[in-house]
């Protein structure tokens, strides 16, 4: 039976991320776009379990990794997801895995 990301050790998570990234790379080479996207998202979720959710602050604005020029304001956290709004967008609430959030402040 497979372990959930929450049950994995740091080493197991790092190995899982490496496997998922390799699968994503192969899917991309074969032109299987939907499979590539699934593996990329799974790797992001696994990476979220390597982070301390306390490192994400409510009310702060973060850059979105992989989306140049897009910013996200965190309203609250639930598990490994930050809920909030993209700045400059339609202001609908959405959840992003915390691994996608990059600090905008220097030195963080």
C-alpha positions in Angstrom: 0.0 0.0 0.0 1.3 3.5 -0.9 2.1 6.0 1.8 0.5 9.4 1.6 2.8 12.4 1.4 2.0 13.3 5.0 3.3 9.9 6.1 6.6 10.1 4.2 9.9 11.1 5.6 11.9 14.0 4.1 14.1 11.6 2.2 11.1 9.6 0.9 9.5 12.9 -0.3 12.7 14.0 -2.1 12.9 10.6 -3.8 9.2 10.8 -4.8 9.7 14.3 -6.2 12.7 13.1 -8.3 10.6 10.2 -9.7 7.7 12.4 -10.5 9.9 15.0 -12.2 11.5 12.2 -14.3 8.1 10.9 -15.3 7.0 14.5 -16.2 10.2 14.9 -18.3 9.5 11.7 -20.2 5.8 12.6 -20.7 6.9 16.0 -22.1 9.4 14.4 -24.5 6.6 12.1 -25.7 4.2 15.0 -26.1 1.7 13.7 -23.6 0.7 17.1 -22.2 -2.0 16.0 -19.8 0.3 13.3 -18.2 3.1 15.9 -17.9 0.7 18.3 -16.1 -0.4 15.6 -13.6 3.2 14.6 -12.7 4.2 18.3 -12.3 1.2 18.9 -10.0 2.0 15.8 -7.9 5.7 16.9 -7.6 4.5 20.4 -6.4 2.2 18.7 -3.8 5.0 16.5 -2.6 7.3 19.6 -2.3 4.6 21.3 -0.2 5.1 18.6 2.4 8.7 19.5 2.7 7.7 23.1 3.7 6.6 24.3 7.0 3.1 25.9 6.5 4.1 28.4 9.2 6.5 29.9 6.7 3.5 31.2 4.8 2.0 34.3 6.5 -1.6 35.3 6.3 -2.1 38.7 4.6 1.2 38.5 2.8 1.7 38.7 -0.9 3.8 36.1 -2.7 5.0 35.5 -6.2 3.6 32.4 -7.9 6.3 30.1 -9.1 6.0 29.4 -12.8 3.8 32.4 -13.4 6.0 35.4 -14.0 4.4 38.7 -13.0 1.6 37.0 -11.1 1.1 37.6 -7.3 -1.1 35.9 -4.7 -2.4 37.4 -1.5 -2.9 34.7 1.2 -6.1 35.0 3.2 -5.7 31.7 5.2 -4.1 28.3 5.2 -5.7 24.9 5.2 -3.4 21.9 5.3 -0.7 22.4 2.6 -2.8 24.9 0.6 -2.9 28.7 0.8 -6.3 30.2 0.1 -6.5 33.7 -1.3 -6.7 35.8 -4.4 -4.4 36.5 -7.4 -3.7 40.2 -7.6 -5.0 42.0 -10.6 -7.3 39.2 -11.5 -11.1 38.7 -11.1 -10.6 38.4 -7.3 -12.2 34.9 -7.0 -10.9 32.8 -4.1 -8.6 29.9 -5.0 -6.2 27.6 -3.3 -2.6 27.1 -4.3 -0.1 24.5 -2.9 2.3 26.3 -0.6 5.3 25.1 -2.7 4.2 27.4 -5.5 4.5 30.5 -3.3 7.7 32.5 -3.4 8.4 35.4 -1.0 8.4 38.9 -2.6 10.5 40.3 0.2 14.3 40.1 -0.1 15.9 38.0 2.6 13.1 35.6 3.2 
